[in-house]
């Protein structure tokens, strides 16, 4: 949760359309990323966050084009580097709401090292991963979350690798907010995005976002038929053992796939441990040093 999210009564009324960018999304018709974009716009509007109070930062991939389609500050960075940039932005603008976005290849492949350390560091930002279990921008290769046996351009005889489980990885790395959603269920997605943004700490939202062009297995129909909301059943999201048990269920349709907020437990953020240096946003620090300080430094190194 960031300081600028306050009672909506004190804010001007916002409409999701206010956050529509000037550039029309270039995703394929039917792409699940449209749902993510729409739900994120709704969540921001309902939270009353103003355009200049939010930054959305991405890596590389189809989903990482999202910052160009939404009317906030944004950065389109390097492959797998959304989180380092988002964390740097948060440290220098810690009074702003920061959301990192990207795909499963970007975040769980080349960027997985940054992912693990961002989880344990627990900086106050939200990470939305549009998980389609395929590399879409490079036209259909297996990704870190592709199922065993999945045939793609890079695995014509079937994927031999066990898929990475982002939820158990997050829980085991000290995450303070772990969730999963399906972009075709907007009511649930908006509520999860709002909860993630309001959470004080690092919040992961692994979002099933079907690729209609290169993944004919993990389709929108597949997720509509096989997912359910754990938070409708009186689930205790503070129970990490229960979260692990649910997260261990493979999302392959062999059994119902759980979605919702698996785990939430606020603990001190990274920023709180750096109060001396972060009491004022870095961008607001005065540049340069005083004449007296310059003389002291010069004398020290004589």
N, C-alpha and C positions, 0 to 999 in steps of 0.2 A: 504494500500500500504506500502511495506517495502522498506528500503533504498537500498536493493540489486537488485531491479527491475529497470534496466536502459536500455538505448537504445540498441537494439539487435546488432547494428553495432559494439558495443564495446564488444560483447560477442562471444564466439565460437559457431558455428552452433550446435544446439542440435536436436536430433531426439527422438520422443516419446519412441522408443525402448531402448534408453539409460537409461530409468527409469524402465525398466522391471526387476523385482526382480528375485532372484535365485529360489524361491519357486513358483510352479504353483498353481493358485487359486483352492481352494477346493469347490467352489460353484457348485450347480447343473447346468447341461447344460441348457442354456437359461435364467439363473438368470439375472435380471436387473443390478446386481452389476458389472458384467463384463463391461457393458457400462459406468458405473461411473468410474471404474478404468482406462479404455482406454481414456476417455475424460479428466480425471485428468492428466494423463501422457502427453496428447497432450497440455493441457493448460500450464503445467509447462514448457514444451519444448519451446512453442511459446513465453512464457514470458522471456525465457532465464535464468531461475533460475537454479543454479548449485546444484548438489546432496547434497553437504554439507551445503547448505544455506536454506534447508527446513526440517521441521519436521512434520510428520503426526501422529496424536495421536488419539487413539480410546478407546472405552469402551468394552462391551461384546455383542456378537451376530454374526450372519453370516457376516454381513457387516463390523463388527469391526475387522475382520481378514485382512482387506485391507492393513494396514501398513506392513504386512509381504510379500506382493506381489509387492511392489514398491521400487525402489532403491533410497531411501532417508533415513534420520534419522527417527526413528519411535518409538512409545511406544504403547503397547497393555495393557491397564490398567484395572480397575475394572468396574463392571456393573454400568452404569450411571455416571461414573466419568471421562469421556473424557474431559469435559470442565474445571473442576478444574485443572487437570493435564496440559491441553493445556495452561491455563492462567498462571500457575506457570512457565511453560517452557518459555512462552513469556516474562514474567517479568525478568527471568534470562538470556534470550538470545534475547533481544528485537531487535537485528539487523537481526534476522532470520525470514523467512516466516513460519508461523505456520498454519496448517490446522487440524481441528478436524473432525473426521468422526464417523458415527455410524448409528444405525437404529432408527425407530420411537419408539420402545419399550425402547431402551436404553436412548434415548434423551428426549422423551416426556412422558415417564413413570417414572421409578425410578430416572431419571436424570432431571426431569422437574424443580425442584427447582434451580438447578445450571443453567439451561437454562435461566430462567427468570432473574436472577441476572447478568449473563454474558451479556445479552442484554442491560440492563440499565447501566452496567459498561462500555460497549463499548471499550473493549480492541481490539487491532488491530490483529484480527485473523479471519479465515474463518471456518464456521461450515457447513459441507455437511451431511445432514441427508438422508439416503437411506430409503425412506418411502414405505413400502410394505403392510401396514395395517394388519400385522399378526406377531405373534411371530414364526419365522421360525426355529431358532436353537432348540427350545423346541418342535418342530414338530406340530405347528398349533393351537395356542390359539389366542383369540382376543387381539388386541393391543389397545393403546390409540386412534388410528386413524381408527379403524374398524367401519364400518357403522352400524347403528341401524338395528337389525334384522339379521345380518350376523351370519350364523351357523358355528361354529367351534368346536373343541374338548372341549373347556371350556364353550361354549354356544350352546349346542345341540338344544335348542329351540329358538335360536336367541339372538343376543346381545341386552340387554336392555339399554345400555348406549349410550348417545350422544357422538359422536367422538370429540376429541380435535381438535381445529383449530389452527395449529401452526403459520399461517400467521397473524391472528388477535391477537393472544397472543404476537407475536413478535412486531407487530406495537404498541400494547397497553403498551408494556414494555419498549418502548423507543429505539427500534432498529434503526440503521442508514442505514441498507441495508437489504432488504427483497426480496427474489426471490423464484421462483419455476420452476422446469424443469422436463422433462421426459427423462429417460436414453436412450430411444429408438430414441431420436432426437439428435444425436451427434453434429451436426452443432450448434444448439442452446445451448446445454449444455456446449460445450467448451467455447463459448463466455461468457456465464454467469459465469462459473468458473473463467475465466480470469478477468472479471469485479469485481467479489467478492474478489479475491486475491489482486487486485490492489487497492481496496477500503481501505481508511484509517479509520479503525474502525471495529466493529464486523459485519460480513456479514453472513447471513443465506441463504443457498440454500437448500430448501426442494425439494428433488429429488424423483419423483415417480420411484420406482425400483421394478418392478413386481416379486413376488415370484411364480415361475412356479409349485412348488410342493404343497403348502398348501393354496394358494389363487387363486381360479378359477374364481373369479369375477373381481378383479382389474388386468386384464391381459395386456400384451403389446398391443394386438389388441384394447382393451377397451380404452387405453390412446391414441393410434394412431387415433382412430375414434372420440375421444371426446375432445382433447386438441387443443388450438390455442395460438399463440404468440401475446401477447398484444403489444410488442415493435415494431411490424411491422405496427401498425396503428397510429403512431404519438402520442402514449400515453406519458403523462407527469409524469415521475417517481418521481418528486419532490412534487407531490400533494398527501398528506397523506390521504385526504378525499376520493380521487379517489381510492387510494390503499386499504383503508378499504372496500369500496364498492365492489371492485373486490374480495378481500380476503373473503368476506362474502358468496360468491357463493360456495355452497357445491359441492365438487368434486365427485359427485355420478352419473354423466352422464345425470341427468335430464335436464341440460342445458350445453352448451359448457364450458369446464374447462379452465380458463385462466392460462397461464404459462408466464414466463419472469421475468423481474426486476420490481417488484411492487412499490418499494420505495427505494430511495437513497438520503441521505442528510448528508453530512459530518459534524460532530461536534467533539469537542475535545475528544481525546482518553484518556483512563485511564492513559496510560503511560505519557502523556503530563502533567498531574496534579502531577506527581511524578518526576519532572525533577531533583530535588536535589539528590534523591536516585538512579535514573535510568539514569543519564547522561552517566554512563558507565555500560554495562551489568554486572549483579551480578557475573557471572562466571569469569569476568575479574578483580574483586575486589581483592586487596591484602588480604591474610589471616592473621589473628592475629592483634595485635596492637603494637604500638611502646612502647619502654621502658618508655618514658616520660608519655604516656597515661596510662600505667599500674600503674605507681607510683601515678598518679592523682586519679585513681579509688581506689587504696588501701588506700590512705589518706582519701578519702571521706567516706569510710565505717569503719574507725577505731572507 
